Amino acid sequence: MCRAITGSIAGPGEEKVPGAGGLGKPLSWEDWERIMREAGLTAADMRHARQVNAVADAFGFKTMLEAILDANKRAERSVLRRLHRRIKQSASR
């Protein structure tokens, strides 16, 4: 969720932006939440989207993406090492 997409959406307790949301109707927080729920997003999905937006705003999208990709590489290697140990243990029995 990028600021370019969400910049016109008023968060909880924020002021609605006139003319935002298309067709002259402001998109309130409740409208956004309803649309997201209708699209199948859960409360956890929406919370995650807000967290991604906040982190990208604070550190920049590139920095966030690099950190995520680096963590994924480390996790993948860790899982593969653990599974490989299981293969070696099974072979030694």
N, C-alpha and C positions, 0 to 999 in steps of 0.2 A: 504494500500500500504506500504509494509515493505521495509526497506533499502535493505534487501537481494534480493528483487525482482527488485527494481528500481536502485540499486547501479550502474548499467551499463548504465543507461539512462542519457544522457546529458540534463540538463535543459536549459531554454533560456539563452543564453550567456555563457554556460558552454562548456568546451572542450569535444569532443566525445572521448570515450574510445575505443582504437583499439581492435578489436576482440570481443567486447561486442555485444549483440543482436543476437547471434547465426549464424552459418554457415559462420563465418568470416566477416560478415557485421556489422559495428557499427550501433547501433540503435540511431538515432538522435532524438532530441526533436520533430521534425516535424513527423518522422516516428511513434513515440509513440503516438502522438496526433491523427494522422490519424487512427492508429489501434484502439484506444479507441473510436473514433467517429464511425468507422465501426462497433464496438461492441455495439453501441447504447448509449454511454455515452454523456452527454451534457457538455458544458463548465462548468456549475455549478458542475456537478458530478466530473469532473477532478480537479476543484479548491478544492472541499471538500476532495478528495483523497490526494492532496498535503498538505492540512492542517492537515489531520489525520497523515500523514507521519511526518510532522514537529513536531507535538505535541508528538507523540510517540518517536521520536528521542530525544526531549528535556527532557521529563519527564519519559520516559519508558512506554512500552505498558501496563503493569499491573496498574500503577498509572492512566493512561488515562482511561482504562476500568473501574476501580473502580469509578472514578469520573463520568463517563457516566452512570453507573448503579445506582449510588446514586441519580443522577439528575432524572433519569427515575422513581425511586421509589417515590421521592418527587412529581413529576409531576402527577403520577398516583393517589396518595393519594389526591392531590389537586383537580383533576378532579372528583374523586369519591365523595369527600365532597360536591363539588358544585352541582353535579347531585342529591345527596341525599337531599340537601336543597330544590331542585326543587320538589322532591317527597313529602316532608313534606309540602311545600307551596300549592301544588295541593290538598293534602288531607285535608287541613284546609279550603278550599273554599267551 
